Amino acid sequence: MEWTAPFAVVLSLVLVYLVVTSGRRSQADQQARRLAVVERKLDLIMAHLGIREPEPEAPAEVLQELLAGRKIQAIKVYREVTGAGLREAKDAVELLARQRGLG
């Protein structure tokens, strides 16, 4: 019976931790959903007004990799230079390749 009190305390602490972290996650999820709604609305407004997103700047190192046919390396370099995420870097490099007729 000596172990039941410490076990109950530990179990209580674990439950409190789970409740607190789930609340934080739901806040982050809610903020992500709100941001997605705002982005969608902004995209609609830009499309209605005929405004296009500016073309991404092409770092020279990225262009060199694209010209050499090393698309994956170009994405890695783009991420290093700009700090972009993988999806954003991939999209930007593919756009640059299309704009320059590099496949």
C-alpha positions in Angstrom: 0.0 0.0 0.0 3.0 2.3 0.2 3.2 2.7 -3.6 -0.5 3.8 -4.1 0.0 7.4 -2.9 3.0 8.2 -5.1 1.3 6.4 -8.0 -1.8 8.5 -7.6 0.3 11.7 -7.5 2.2 10.7 -10.6 -1.0 9.7 -12.4 -2.5 13.1 -11.5 0.5 15.0 -12.8 0.4 13.0 -16.1 -3.3 13.8 -16.5 -2.8 17.5 -15.8 0.0 17.5 -18.3 -2.1 15.9 -21.0 -5.0 18.3 -20.5 -2.7 21.4 -20.6 -0.8 20.2 -23.8 -4.1 19.3 -25.6 -5.3 22.8 -24.9 -2.2 24.2 -26.5 -2.6 22.0 -29.5 -6.2 23.0 -30.0 -5.2 26.7 -29.8 -2.5 26.1 -32.5 -5.0 24.2 -34.6 -7.5 27.0 -34.3 -5.0 29.6 -35.2 -3.9 27.6 -38.2 -7.5 27.3 -39.4 -8.1 31.0 -39.0 -4.9 31.8 -40.9 -5.9 29.4 -43.7 -9.3 31.2 -43.9 -7.6 34.6 -44.1 -5.1 33.4 -46.8 -8.0 31.9 -48.8 -9.9 35.3 -48.6 -6.7 37.2 -49.6 -6.2 34.9 -52.6 -9.8 35.5 -53.7 -9.3 39.3 -53.4 -6.1 39.2 -55.3 -7.6 37.1 -58.1 -10.6 39.4 -58.3 -8.3 42.5 -58.6 -6.0 40.7 -61.1 -3.0 40.9 -58.7 -0.4 38.3 -59.2 2.1 37.2 -56.6 5.5 38.6 -57.3 7.9 36.1 -58.9 10.3 34.7 -56.4 13.8 36.0 -56.4 16.2 33.5 -58.0 19.5 33.2 -56.0 22.4 32.6 -58.4 23.3 29.3 -56.7 19.8 27.9 -57.3 19.9 28.9 -61.0 23.3 27.2 -61.3 22.0 24.0 -59.9 18.9 24.2 -62.2 21.0 24.8 -65.2 23.1 21.8 -64.3 20.0 19.7 -64.1 20.2 19.1 -60.4 16.7 20.0 -59.2 16.9 18.4 -55.8 20.1 20.2 -55.1 18.5 23.4 -56.2 15.7 22.9 -53.7 18.3 22.3 -51.0 20.2 25.4 -51.9 17.0 27.4 -52.0 16.1 26.3 -48.5 19.5 27.1 -47.2 19.6 30.6 -48.8 16.0 31.6 -48.0 15.1 29.6 -44.9 12.0 28.4 -46.7 10.3 25.1 -45.9 10.5 22.1 -48.1 7.1 22.6 -49.9 7.7 26.3 -50.4 11.2 25.7 -51.8 10.0 22.9 -54.1 7.2 25.1 -55.5 9.6 28.1 -55.9 12.3 26.0 -57.7 9.7 24.4 -60.0 8.3 27.8 -60.8 11.8 29.1 -61.6 12.4 26.1 -63.8 9.2 26.6 -65.7 9.8 30.3 -66.2 13.2 29.6 -67.7 12.1 26.5 -69.7 14.2 24.1 -67.8 11.6 21.4 -67.5 
